[in-house]
Amino acid sequence: MTKDRESMMHRAGAVSQAAVVATLLVVAGGIALPGVALAGPPGLSTNPANLAIFPARGQTPEQQKADESAAYDWASQQTRWDPYQAKAVLDQQGHSSAQAANAARGGALKGAAGGALAGVAIGAIAGDAGKGAAIGAASLGMTGGVRSRRAARAADQASDAAAAAFQQQYALWTKNFMVAMEAKGYTVR
């Protein structure tokens, strides 16, 4: 290799390494370098109900965006409820309910295992450990199954009630959002 070519490859490698380091600094440290645009997550819509909004008075797209933002804030203030925050809470409740239901499932198996162990001990004293294990497994298995079904049902009911409350509040919020947009001269459907 010629000396010029070797020098050029060395410079290219250094430039490439510098680009990698700069990228890592930008991504990991949140450092903004001149000329480097950071792409963040997209902004949340100010129209979460995805309503059709027509600018009846010839408002510009920029004006419509500002009006939607003001209507969003007004509807949230009037209802003392924010749809995005409420959705995050609802999702968390749903996740917690699913975890509770899943934890409750398998109660029959757990009860049967515990019953079998207790039955072995009692059966050994009575002279037939196998029969004691079978009786213990059957009796505590049924009890565990009943408990797990109750717990799963309760978790499902709590999740359904939270979803219904969210839908009711969301309808009220949407009504307020529509009123605010109509007051600003938009046709909303």
C-alpha positions, 0 to 999 in steps of 0.5 A: 500500500502506498503511503498516501493511500494508507494516510487516507484510510487512517483519516477515514477511520478516524472520521468514522470513529468520531461519527460513532462517538458523536452519535453515541453522545447524542443518543446516550447523553442527550447532547445536541451537536450543531447540525444534528437533529434529534428525532424524538417520539411523535407528539400526542394528538390534541384530537384523541377522539380522532374527530373530523374537524372542518375549518368553517371560517377558513382557519389555517392548519397552524391556527387549527392546531393551536385551536385544537390544543386550546380546546384540549386544555379547556375540555381537560379543565372543565372535566378535571380529566385528561384522556391520555393520563386516564388511559395510562392509568387504565392500562396499568390497572388492566395489567395489574388485573391480568397479573392478579388473575394469572396469579390466582389461576393454578390455585387448584394445582397448588391446593392439590399439591399442598393437600397431597403433602398434608395427606401423606403426613396424616395418612402415614399416621393412620397407616396408608400414606397413599390414600391420605395423599389422594384425599388431601389432594382432592379436598384442597385442590377443589378449595384452591380451584374455587378460590382461584376462580373467585379471584380471577372473576373479581379481577375481571370485574374490576377491569371491566368497571374501570373500562366502563368508567373510562368510556363514560368520562371519555364521552363527557370529555369529547363532548366538551372538546367538540363544544370548544372547537365549535365555539372557535368556528369549526364544524366537528363530527 
